[in-house]
């Protein structure tokens, strides 16, 4: 059995390669407006409380951007409320939060929807202090969400951005350009291998390219499929 193709190997590799999401390592091709908006907000101490909603298909970068914003805020010593589909029993709204981030809204249970509504209302109309920003994401626009009406309508109150996942041709072009900038040659065979055997998230592919480049330099070999397999076995 090919160890690279095995599901456990794939899972371990994806976890190992997953970069820490930041606004800097988000590949914004086609999504420049959303990234610019988030950069301006996350880097501004006098933040506008107008909510922001991101939607798009899987692989378009929604979770990356929410985690990147959370990371940026934490680096500024801000306290953030976070909820996604894995948050089985959400806590009550915390007045110390500077922002509320809601991921995977389309998957929320009734309990999560109730908590999200509570967080949203308290963030926008707090008992103490200024209004807090709400950043939310789902796989469809607010109008199409199968959620309780009061939450669904509030999620669509402010800025709404559709995120577009890169197509196969665009993903190849970005990866090829990044390789060229490094002075690395990627054959079509290697490119096919990278895009079919590993996570298709572009930021992870960029990290894979960086690791391959470093391994190739250390071993004084060209980047080939055998080199990729060797790196997985030895790194």
N, C-alpha and C positions, 0 to 999 in steps of 0.2 A: 504493500500500500504506500502510495506517495505521501510522506509525512506532511508536506506543505498543503496538500489538498484536504487533509483530514479536518473535520469540524473543530476538534479540540485545539489543533494547531492554529487554525484560522482564528478561533476565539482568543487564544493567548496572544497571537500576533496583533490582532486588532486592539486589544487592551494595552499591549506594550507600545504600540505605535501611536495611540491616541494622544495628540498634543493637548497641552493645557489651552483651552479656548481663550483667545484674546481678540480684541478688535483689530490688532495689527496682523494676526495670522489668518484672518478671515479673507478668503478670496472673493472679492466683491463683484466679479464680472456679471453685469446685468442687474446688480443689486446695489449700485453705488448710492442711490438716494437714501435707502434705508440705513446704510452704514454711516453716511454723513450725518444723518439725523441722530443716530445713537452716539456717535462720537461727540457731537455738540452737546448733547444732553449729559452724557456720563462725565464729560470734562468740565462742566459748568457748575460752580458752587451755587449759583442762583438759578436753580432748575425750574423750568415751567412744569406745573402739575398736570398739564393736559395728557391724558392717557395715550399710549401707543400700542397698536396691535399689529403683529406680524403674522402672515399666513402664507402657506405654500406647501407643495408636495414634500414627501420625505426626501431628505438629502439636499434640501434647498438652504439649510443653514439656520433654521429657527432656533434650535436648542443651542447651537454654537454661540449665536449672538446673545441669547439670554444669559448663558453662563459667562460669556465675555464681559457683559455689563456687570454682572454680579462680582466678577473678579476685579474689575476696574473700581467699583464702589468700595469693595473691601480694602483695596489698596489706599483708599482715601479715608479709611477708618469709619466708613458708613455701615450701618446695620441694615440688613435686607431680609424681608420676608420672602420665602421661596416655596412654591408648591408646583408639583408635577403629578403625573398619574400614579407614581409610586408613593406619594404622600398619603398613606391610608387614613390616618386620623389627624387632620390638620389642627394646629393649635389655634387659639383665639388670636385676634389681631393684637400686635404689640406696639404700644405707643412709641417705643424706641426706634422702630423701623423708619428708615429714610426713604425706602421705596418698597414696592411690592412687585414681585416677578411671578407670573403665572404661565407655566409651560404645559403643553398637551391638553389645552382646554377642551378639545373635542372628546377626550377620553374620561372626563370627570364623572365620578359617581354622584349620587344625590348629596351625600355628605360633603364631598369636595366642592360641589356647586354652592352649597349653602355657605361653606367657609369662604369660598372665593368672593361671593357676593358681600359677605360681612367684611372681608378685607378691603374690597373695592370701596365700599361706602365709607368705612372708617379712614381709609387713605385719602379719599377725596374730600371728606367732610369731618376731619378729626375733632375730637373734643378739646385737644390741646395742640397748639403749634400750627404751622402752615400745612397746606395740603401736600400729600406725598404723591410721587409719580407712580403710575401703574404701567408696567410693560407686560403684555400677554402675547401668547402665540398659539396657533392651532393649524390644522391642515386645510382649513376652508375659511372663507370670509365670515365675519360675525353674523351676517344675515342668514347664513346656512347652517349655523351651529344648532345641534339638537340639545339645547340647554334650557333651563328655566328662563322665562322671558325677561325677568328683571336683570339677570346677569348678562344674557345675550345682548340686550340693547345697550347696556353700559359698556360692554367690551368694544362696541362700535362707535362710541361717543367721540373719540379724538382722532389722532393720526392713524391711518391704516395703510400698511405697505404690503404688497404682494411680493414674495420672494420667489425667484425663478431658479430652479436647479439647472446646472450646466448640462447641456446635451453631450453626447459621446464625442462629437467632433470638437466642441469647445473644450472639453476636459482634456482631450489629447493635445490640443493646441497649447493650452496653458502649461501642461506638463512638459511638452517639447520645448517651449520657450524657457521655462525654468531650467531645464537641462542644458540648453544652449548657453544660458547666462553663466552656468557653472563650468562650461567647457566640457560637458559630459555628452557622449553620444549614446542615445537610446535607439536601438534597432526597433523595427516594427514588431518583431517577435517579443522583445523584452517589454515593449509598451503593452502589447496584448496580454502578456503574463501579469503585469502589474495591475491592469484594469480588470482582469477577470478573477484573479486569485486573492486579491486583497480588498479591503474596504474601499468603496468608491468615493468616500468623503474626500474632497480635494485637499483639505488641510492635512489629512493623514497621509495622502499620497505624496504631498510635498515633504513631509517628514521622512517618509520612506526613501524618497530620492536623496535627501540629505544624508541619511544613514548609509545608503548604498554608495554614495560618493566617497564618504569617509572610509568605508570598508575597502572599496576599490583602491583608494590611495594607499592604505596601510598594507594591503596585500599585493600592490603593484599589478593589478589585473584589470581588464576591461569589464564593464558591467554587462554580464550575460545571465541567462537563466541559471546555469550552474553556480555562478557567483552569488546570486540571490539565495539559492538553496543553502550554499555554504554559510552565508551570513546568518541565516535562520538557525542553523545547527550549532554555530559557534559563538554567537553574540549573546 
